[in-house]
Amino acid sequence: MRSFVNALLNKAMQFGDYRVEVVPGGEFRLDGGAMFGVVPRALWQRVAPPDELNRVTLNANCLFVEAAGERVLVETGMGDKWTERQRQMYGVSSGPSLAESLRARTGLRPEDVTIVVNTHLHFDHAGGNTRLDEEGRVVPTFPNARYFVSRSEYEHAESPHERDRASYLSENWRPLAESGQLELKEDEYEVVPGLRMENVPGHSRTMQCVKLERAGRTLYGFADLVPTRAHLPVAWVMGYDLYPVETVEAKRRLLPAAAREGWLCLFYHDPAEPLARLSEEGGKFSASPFHE
C-alpha cells in the first residue's frame, strides 16, 4: 500500500505534448537472496529490509503514456488471478487492482487503453494482461487494446529456460493470441513517435527496456535490468538473471549515460520511489527521488 500511495502523490508529467503517469500494478514480495544474487545479506538488508521469511517488498510500477492519439500502458504488473496459496507465497498485496489504479491516476478505464506493451512476459510484468471474468474464464483485461511483445520474447516464453520457467504463466498471453489482440514485434521498435523498446540482454536474452524521448527530455525504464534503486551498484545483480555478466555490461553502458544526460529513470520494482535522477561520483551511482 505504501508504494501505491506514494505513486498517487506524484503529479502527472508532461513530456512535450505527451502525458506520462506511473500506474501502480501491485505490491508483492520475493526472496531477498534471489533479488540480490551474490551480494551478502549483511549488505543488501541495509537498503532492502527483509521480512521474517527473508522476502523484500517490491512494486510493479507500470508506465502510462498518452501520445499521438494512443493511450499506451507499458507493463501490467501482477494482476489478480492468484490463488490464496500463491498470494501467501509471493506476499501479494490485497490493495487496489490495476484497473482501480489506472482510474485513480488517469481517469481512464481498461476499455480506454489502446496499446499494451510488455518488456517481457514474466508474471510480475504481464500478470495484468488478462483477468478472470464473471464465469471464471481468462479474458483480456484491455478489450480494445493491441498487445505488443517482441517475437523473440514470445518464442522464449513458449519454450523457456529451466531457470526461468516458473516465471512464465501462459494464461497471461495465450488468450491475447486467441482474441487476435497480440502483435509480435521486432527486438527493437517504436511504439509511437519517440517511445522506443530496446532489447537489453542480461535478465534474459529477450527482455526489453523502454526509452521515451520528447521535447529534449528522456525517460528510461530499466525493467529488470536495474529493478530498484538499491540495485544501482554495477555488481548488484539479481540471482534471477540468466546472463549476469551481460547485465553488468549493460549497466556499465547505460547508468553513466543516464547520469550524464539527466535521464528520468523508472525503476519498475522500487517499492517507494519509482522515479529518480542519477548522479555519479567515483564510478558510484546514487538516485535522487524525482518530483515534478
C-alpha positions in Angstrom: 0.0 0.0 0.0 2.8 2.4 0.7 4.1 2.3 -2.8 0.6 2.8 -4.2 0.0 5.9 -2.0 3.4 7.4 -2.9 2.8 6.9 -6.6 -0.6 8.6 -6.3 1.1 11.6 -4.7 3.3 12.2 -7.8 1.8 14.6 -10.2 1.3 13.9 -13.9 4.2 14.8 -16.1 4.3 16.4 -19.5 7.0 15.4 -22.0 6.2 18.0 -24.6 2.8 17.1 -25.9 2.9 13.7 -24.2 1.3 12.9 -20.8 3.2 10.5 -18.6 2.0 8.7 -15.5 3.2 5.9 -13.2 0.4 3.4 -12.5 0.9 1.0 -9.6 0.4 -2.6 -10.7 0.6 -4.4 -7.4 2.8 -4.8 -4.3 4.4 -8.2 -3.6 7.4 -9.9 -2.0 10.3 -12.0 -3.3 13.2 -13.7 -1.6 15.9 -11.2 -0.8 18.7 -13.5 -1.7 17.3 -14.1 -5.1 16.8 -10.4 -5.6 20.4 -9.6 -4.8 22.2 -12.6 -6.1 25.8 -13.0 -4.7 25.6 -9.8 -2.7 25.8 -10.7 1.1 22.7 -10.3 3.1 24.6 -8.1 5.5 24.9 -5.5 2.7 21.6 -5.7 1.0 19.4 -5.8 4.1 20.6 -2.2 4.9 18.7 -0.9 1.8 16.0 -3.6 1.5 15.0 -4.9 4.9 13.6 -8.4 4.6 10.6 -9.8 6.4 10.6 -12.9 8.7 10.6 -15.1 5.5 13.7 -13.3 4.1 11.4 -11.6 1.4 11.8 -8.0 0.3 9.0 -5.7 -0.7 8.6 -4.8 -4.4 6.2 -3.0 -6.5 5.2 -3.1 -10.2 5.4 0.4 -11.5 3.7 0.5 -14.8 4.2 3.4 -17.3 1.2 5.1 -18.9 1.9 7.4 -21.9 -0.9 9.3 -23.7 0.6 10.2 -27.1 -0.1 10.6 -30.7 -3.7 9.6 -30.3 -2.8 6.5 -28.4 -3.2 5.5 -24.8 -0.2 3.3 -24.0 0.4 1.1 -21.0 3.9 -0.4 -20.6 3.7 -3.4 -18.3 0.6 -4.6 -16.4 2.0 -5.7 -13.1 0.9 -8.7 -11.0 -2.7 -9.0 -12.0 -5.3 -10.5 -9.8 -5.6 -14.1 -10.9 -3.8 -15.5 -7.9 -5.0 -18.3 -5.7 -4.8 -17.7 -1.9 -1.8 -20.1 -1.7 0.0 -18.1 -4.4 -0.9 -14.8 -2.7 0.7 -16.0 0.5 3.8 -17.4 -1.3 4.5 -14.1 -3.1 3.1 -11.8 -0.5 0.7 -10.3 -3.0 -1.0 -7.2 -1.6 -4.8 -7.0 -1.4 -4.5 -3.3 -2.4 -6.1 -1.6 -5.4 -6.4 -3.5 -8.7 -4.6 -2.3 -11.8 -7.9 -1.0 -13.2 -8.5 0.9 -10.0 -5.0 2.4 -10.1 -5.4 3.3 -13.7 -8.6 5.1 -13.0 -7.1 6.9 -10.0 -4.0 8.1 -11.9 -5.5 8.8 -15.3 -9.3 8.8 -15.0 -9.4 6.1 -17.7 -11.0 2.6 -17.8 -9.3 -0.5 -19.2 -11.6 -0.1 -22.3 -9.8 3.2 -23.0 -6.3 1.8 -23.3 -5.3 1.3 -27.0 -1.8 -0.3 -26.7 -0.3 -2.5 -24.0 3.4 -3.3 -24.2 5.3 -5.9 -22.3 9.1 -5.7 -21.9 8.9 -9.4 -21.2 6.3 -11.9 -20.2 7.3 -12.8 -16.6 4.2 -12.9 -14.4 5.1 -9.7 -12.5 5.3 -7.7 -15.7 2.4 -9.3 -17.7 0.1 -10.6 -15.0 -2.5 -7.9 -15.6 -2.7 -8.6 -19.3 -5.6 -10.8 -18.6 -8.3 -11.2 -15.9 -11.0 -13.6 -14.8 -14.5 -12.8 -16.0 -17.7 -13.5 -14.1 -17.7 -17.1 -15.3 -14.0 -17.7 -14.3 -12.7 -17.5 -17.9 -9.4 -15.8 -18.6 -10.0 -12.8 -20.9 -8.1 -9.7 -21.9 -8.1 -7.0 -19.3 -7.9 -4.3 -22.0 -10.6 -5.4 -24.5 -9.8 -2.7 -27.1 -6.0 -2.7 -26.9 -3.4 -4.1 -29.2 -0.8 -6.0 -27.1 2.8 -5.7 -28.2 5.6 -8.1 -27.3 8.7 -9.0 -29.2 8.6 -12.2 -31.3 11.9 -13.3 -29.6 10.3 -12.9 -26.1 7.1 -14.7 -27.2 9.1 -17.6 -28.5 11.2 -17.8 -25.4 8.1 -17.7 -23.2 6.6 -20.6 -25.1 9.9 -22.6 -24.6 11.5 -21.1 -21.5 14.8 -22.0 -19.9 14.6 -24.3 -16.9 15.9 -21.4 -14.7 13.0 -19.0 -15.6 10.2 -21.5 -16.5 8.3 -20.7 -13.3 8.1 -17.0 -14.2 6.1 -17.7 -17.3 2.4 -18.3 -17.0 0.7 -18.8 -20.4 -2.6 -17.5 -19.2 -1.0 -14.1 -19.4 -0.6 -14.2 -23.2 -2.3 -17.1 -24.9 -5.8 -15.6 -24.5 -4.5 -12.5 -26.3 -3.4 -14.6 -29.3 -6.8 -16.3 -29.3 -8.6 -12.9 -29.3 -6.4 -11.6 -32.1 -5.0 -8.8 -30.0 -1.4 -10.0 -29.7 1.1 -8.4 -32.1 4.6 -9.8 -32.3 7.3 -7.1 -32.8 11.0 -6.9 -33.6 13.6 -6.9 -30.9 13.7 -3.0 -31.2 10.8 -1.0 -32.4 8.9 2.3 -31.9 5.5 2.2 -30.2 4.6 5.7 -31.0 6.9 8.5 -32.2 9.6 9.0 -29.5 8.7 5.9 -27.5 11.0 3.0 -28.3 11.5 -0.5 -27.0 15.2 -1.6 -26.9 16.5 -5.2 -26.5 18.9 -5.3 -23.5 20.2 -8.8 -22.7 21.1 -9.8 -19.2 18.0 -10.7 -17.3 17.3 -12.8 -20.3 18.3 -12.6 -24.0 15.0 -11.1 -25.0 14.0 -8.6 -22.3 13.4 -5.0 -23.5 13.8 -1.6 -21.8 11.7 1.4 -22.7 13.0 4.8 -23.7 10.9 7.9 -24.2 12.4 10.9 -25.8 10.3 14.0 -26.2 10.8 17.8 -26.1 14.5 17.4 -25.2 13.8 15.1 -22.2 14.5 11.4 -21.8 12.7 8.9 -19.6 14.3 5.4 -19.3 12.5 2.4 -17.9 15.1 -0.2 -16.8 12.6 -3.1 -16.4 14.5 -5.9 -14.6 18.0 -4.7 -15.6 18.0 -2.3 -12.6 14.8 -3.3 -10.8 15.1 -1.0 -7.8 17.3 2.0 -6.7 19.0 -0.5 -4.4 20.4 -2.3 -7.5 22.3 0.8 -8.8 25.8 -0.6 -7.8 27.0 -2.2 -11.0 27.8 -5.5 -9.5 24.5 -5.9 -7.6 22.7 -8.2 -10.0 19.7 -10.4 -9.3 20.1 -14.1 -8.9 17.2 -14.4 -11.4 19.3 -13.1 -14.2 20.1 -15.7 -16.8 23.2 -13.8 -18.1 24.5 -11.7 -15.1 27.7 -10.7 -16.9 25.7 -9.2 -19.7 23.6 -7.4 -17.0 26.8 -5.8 -15.6 27.9 -4.8 -19.1 24.6 -3.1 -19.9 24.6 -1.3 -16.5 28.2 0.0 -17.3 26.9 1.4 -20.6 23.5 2.8 -19.5 24.0 4.2 -16.0 26.7 6.6 -16.9 24.6 7.9 -19.8 21.6 8.3 -17.5 23.6 10.3 -15.0 25.5 12.4 -17.6 22.4 13.2 -19.7 20.0 13.8 -16.9 17.5 11.0 -17.8 14.5 10.5 -15.7 14.8 6.9 -14.6 11.9 4.5 -13.9 12.7 1.6 -11.5 10.0 -0.9 -12.2 10.2 -2.7 -8.9 11.1 0.1 -6.5 8.7 0.0 -3.5 8.9 3.6 -2.5 10.3 6.0 -5.2 9.9 4.6 -8.8 11.2 7.8 -10.5 14.6 9.3 -9.9 17.5 11.1 -11.4 21.0 9.7 -11.1 24.3 11.2 -10.2 27.8 9.6 -10.5 30.8 10.1 -8.3 33.9 8.0 -8.5 32.1 5.3 -10.5 29.3 5.0 -7.9 25.7 6.0 -8.7 23.1 7.5 -6.4 19.5 8.3 -7.0 17.6 11.5 -6.1 13.8 10.9 -6.0 12.0 12.9 -8.7 9.1 15.2 -8.0 7.8 17.3 -10.9 
